[in-house]
């Protein structure tokens, strides 16, 4: 397998998928989100999710509430 990148021709001009043709899953490391209004990085910690506001460097922890009736068997695919 050759190392390649999928890149748009111009910044912030193309979509990945559409409202009617969506990708099933996205597997990524940290998720970087930036547009003209915000600049954030979603970070997966060992036992929680945090988000960093990149303009200030401040980090925020997501407050999650367990919903046991929606629990699923853990996937063994790593």
Secondary structure, 3 states (H helix, E strand, C coil): CCCCCCCCCCCCCCCCCCCCCCCCCCCCCCEEEECCCCEEEEEECCCCEEEEECCCCEEEECCCCCCHHHCCCCCCCC
